[in-house]
Amino acid sequence: MLRTLEYEYTPHTVDNRPTAAAALLERRHVQVLADLNELKRKGWSEESLHGHFSRQRNIADRPNHQTEKFWFGMMKKGMEELDAATGILSSNHRGQLHFLDVCCAPGGFSSYVLGRKPLARGVGISLPVSSGGHGFKLEPYFRSRYDLIEKDILEYDHALHDLSDSPARFPETMAQRFDLVIVDGHALRTYLAPFPYEPSADDLESAHHSYRGRLIISQLIIALEAVRPGGTIVMRLSHIESFPATPILYLLDMLSDTLVVHKPRSMHAYRATFYVVAKGVAPARVAGQQAHYLAGLRRLWAELSCGGSSGRGRQMVHGDLDFIVTTSQILDSYVDRLVELGREVWQTQLDALRTFLERKGIR
């Protein structure tokens, strides 16, 4: 039985973003971040913009064929920009490039990789349309080099118990297989959650609270499982200065040889999303650290899925990623690195948001 988790839009309640930014600004004065926060406050206080964002959400929740084709093209353009800025596909690969695209629909990222690398072979995992996912638009001439798995990644069992032969586990055949793993999933207001029974209002509320956290943790576990030693992970995050983006950024920084971030100007430029590109992930020297992080992520996944007072899962909260790094540790010893990584992201968003507000007559 599938039930929609449709809900009225509210900002992510896991984090008080102004407080997170303020804590960073107390340690280091970063003018671009201060300017961005001020501009965001101005934008949120403008009631005239509420209708604009409401229309955008309605389009996102009920896309037609043309909308999905537009998104497909935008994703191709965004990946091209991301590749040009970070060199995702510039690495020398022995023979074919094998890549995994998690939450791949409508398929623009995969299309760009297949077009740039004529020998590349890809696997995509996408939420079925029947469960609220997007339509898949990959060009027919690329399909012979691509396998599409229509599956809700929240149905994979990522718990610590040893059930490697269970069909609910992430396929062992995909472990440490891919030179490149792309994880681009985001919470959908139209997501249809599976229930083995007719859910009550409390069941639906619990499922909604756990959904966003489970989605991001599931993607991170899959990425760390699927990437081959020395491979590349590309992950979309939001609000680089806030939870849970900051500890996830720290984790990938610790597990990779090089890490860069980039915010494409062609995709959601005035929003807080950005991409982290971690290259040389999981070399032998960090095998123990990676195992520690994966074990912690699996424990958290189980708690988000089955914990809480009702046993039906709970929301991800501050402290859940302390096994990676605490907020105090970030502010004491990682803040300069965070500012270094975040400056370009904040500047891109600031420029785009300023242009957007000016076009709406808000100065």
N, C-alpha and C positions, 0 to 999 in steps of 0.2 A: 504494500500500500504506500502510495506517494502522497505527501501533503506539502503544499507550498509553505515556505517560511516568509511570504511577502510581509513587509512591514513598512511603516512610514520611515522616511529617511531621518536618521539622527547621526551626528558626528560620532566617531568611534569612542566608546566610553571607557576603553581600556586605559587611556592616557589623557592627562590634562596637558595638552600640547603647549599652551603658553607657559605653564610652570616648568616643563622640560626645557624649553628654550631659555627661560629666565635663569634656570640653574646653570646652564652653559654660559650665558652672558655674564653671570656673576664671576665666573672664573676667567673668561676671556672676552674682551669687548670685540665683537665682530659686527661691524657696522652694517654689512649687507643683511645679516640675520635680524638685527634690530629694525632695519627699514622694512624688511619683509613682514615681520610680525605686525608692525604698525599698519602696513597696507592691508594685510589680511583682516585686521580688526575693523578697518574702515569698510572693507567689502562686506563682511558679515553683518555690519550694522545697517547696511542699505537695504531697506525693504523692497526697493524697486528691482532688486536682483533675484528675489525669491521666485518670481514667476519664471525667469530664465532657467534657473537650476531645476525647477520642477519640470519644465518641459524637457530638459536634457535627461532627467531620470526616466521620464515616461518613454522617451525614444529608446533609451538603453534597455528598459524593461520589456519593451515590445518591438524589437527591431523587425523591419521587413527585409526582403531580399536586397533592395538597394542599399539599405543601411549597413547590412552585413558586408556587402561588396565594398562599401566605402571604408569600413573598419579594416577589411582585408588589405586594401591599398595603403591605408594609413600605417598599418603594422609593417608592411614591406618597406615603406619609406623610413619608418622609425628604426628598423633593424639595420637598414643601410647607413643611416646616420650613426647609429651605435657602433657598427663595425668600423666606419671611417674614423671615429674618435678613439676607439679602444683596441682595434685590431683583433677582434674576436676570431676572424677566419684567416688571419695572417700566419698562424703557426704552421709549421711543417708537419704534416700528418703522413705516417707511413701507409701508403696505399689509400684506401677509401677513408673518408671522414664519416664516422658513425655518430649520429646525434639523436638526442631525445628531447622532444618538445612537450612539456607537461602543461596541461590546460591549453591546448594548441589552437582551438577554434577561435576565429575562422580560418587560421592557417597562414597568415601573412609572414610570420617569422620563418616558418618552415619553407615557404615558397622562396624567400630571399636566399636562404642557405643552399637549397637545391639548385637555384639559378646560378649562384656564384661558384659552386663546387660541382662540376658535372659528374664526378665520381661519388659524390656523397650519397649516403643512404640514411633515411630517417625513420624514426618511430614517433608517433604522436599519441598522446592520451587526452581524450576530450570527454567532458560531461555530455551524455546523450541529450539530444534535443528534447526527448520525452521527459527528462528530469530537469528541464529548465536551461539546458546548455545552448550554445550558439551553433548555427549551421556551419558546416565545413566547406570551404570554398577553394581548396587547393586545385590548381590547374590539372586537367586530366593527363597532360603529357609528363607530369612529375610523379604520377601515382605508382608507376612500376618500380620506383625507387623509394617507396614510402609505405609504411604499415600504420594504419589508424586503429587504435584501440578505443572503443567507445565504452568508457567506464568512469564512474564516480570515484575519484581517488580516495574519498573518505570511507569507501567500503574496504580498502586494504587494511589488514590488521598489522599495525606497526608495533605492537606490544613486545616486551622483552622476552616472553616465553619462547622456548625453542619449538616452533611448529613450522619449520622451513618447508615441509612438504604440504602444508595446508594451502588449499586454493585461495584462501583469503589473504595470504601473504603476498607482498610485492614479488613478482616472478624472479626466481633465482637466476634464470637465464639472462636477466637484464642487469645483474649485479656487476659493477666495475667493467662495464662493456662500452661505455660511450665516451668519445673524445670531447663532446660538448653536450651539456645539459642546460636546457632553457626552462625556467619555471616562471610563469607569467600569470598564474591564476589570481583571481580576486573574487571577493564575496559577491554573490548575485542576490538581489532582492527577490528574484523569482525562483530561487533554488527549491527543488522539490525533494524534501527529506524522506528517506525510506522509513516506514514504521511497520512492524509485524502485526500491529493491531490499530484500532481506531484511537488516535491520540487525543488526550485531553488538552485543554488550554494550557495547563502546566507543562505537559510534555512538549508542546510546541514552543513555549517560552524557553524551556531548558535547551532544546535543540538550537534555537536561534542564538542563545548566549554562547554556546560552545562552537558554533559553526565557523566563525571567522578565525578563531584561534586554531582549531583543528585543521583548517585549510592551509594556513601558512606553515604550521609545524609538519603536516603531512608532506607538503612540497619540499621542505628542507630535508626531511629524512630521505625521501626518494632521490633527491639530487645527490646527497652524500653517498647513498648506496649505489647509484647507477654510474657515477662518473668514474672513469678509469684513473688510476694513479697518474698524476701529471696532467690531467685533463682540465677543462674549463667549465665553470658554472656561471650562468647569467641569471640573475634573479631580480624580479621587480619588488621593490619595497616602497614604503611611503613615510614621509617625515623623518629624514635622516637623523635628526637630533632627538628622536623620541623612541619610546618603547612601542613595539618590540624591534624596530628597525636597528637601533644602535647595537644591542647585544648580538643580533644576527650578523650585522656588519663586522663586528669584532671577531666572531667565530670564523667567518670566512677569511678575514685578514690573517688570523692565526694559522689557518690550515692551507694557505696558498703561498706560492712564491711571489706573486705580484697581485695587487688588488687596485682597481680603479673604479670610479663611479662616473656615471654620465646621465644627464637628463636631456633626452632628445627634444629639440625645439618643435619638431613636427608632430608630437603626440602629447596631448594634455599638458601643454607647456605651463599654464598658470596653476596647475594643480601640484600637489606635493609628491607625486610619484617620481621615482628615479630607478636606475638600473645599476646594480653592482656586478662587476665582471671580475671574477676570481680565476686567475690562471695558475697552472701548476698546482692544482688542488691535490691534497692527500699524498704527498711524497712520503717515502718510508720514514723519514725523520720525525713525522708527526703522527705516526700510526696510533700510538698510545693515546695521544690527545684526541684524535678523531674518534676512537672507540669510546672514550669518556664522554665526549659531546653526544654521540649517537645514543649511548645508554640513557643519558639524561633526557634527550628528546623523546625517546620511546616511553620513558616513565611519565613524562609530561603528557604525551599523546594519550596514554591510558587514562590519566586523571581528567583530561579535557573531555574524553569520550564517555567515561563511566563514573566519574567522581561527582562531587557536589552532594548536597543534602539528599537529593532524590535518587542518586545513583545513575542519573541519565546524562551526566556531563555537566560541565561548568564553563564559565568564561575564563579566558586567560587574563591574568592580573600581574601587576608589578611583583617581582620576587620569583616568578615562575622560571625565569631564565638566569637566576643568580648562580646556577652551576656553571654557566659560561663566564659571566662577569657581572659584578654588582654595579649599581649606579655610582656608588662611592669610588669604586675602582676606575670606572670610566672617567669621572670628574678629576680624579687624582693623577692618573697616569696615561689616559688615552685621549684626553680632551684636545691636545694639539693635533694629533692625528685625525680626530673627528672633524675639527675645523678645516684642516687641510683637504679632507675628502669632501666636506660639505659645501665649501665656498662656491664652487662652480654651480652646484645644484641650486643653491639659494639665489645666486645671481640670475640664473636662467629663469627661475620662477618669478623673481622680482620683476625682471624686464617684461615678461609676458603678462603678469598680473597688472602691472602699471598700464600697459597698452590696452588690455581688456577693459579696465575701469575707465580709461580715457574715452574709449569708443562708446561706452555706456553713459558718457557725460559726467562721470564721477572723478573729481580731482582732489 
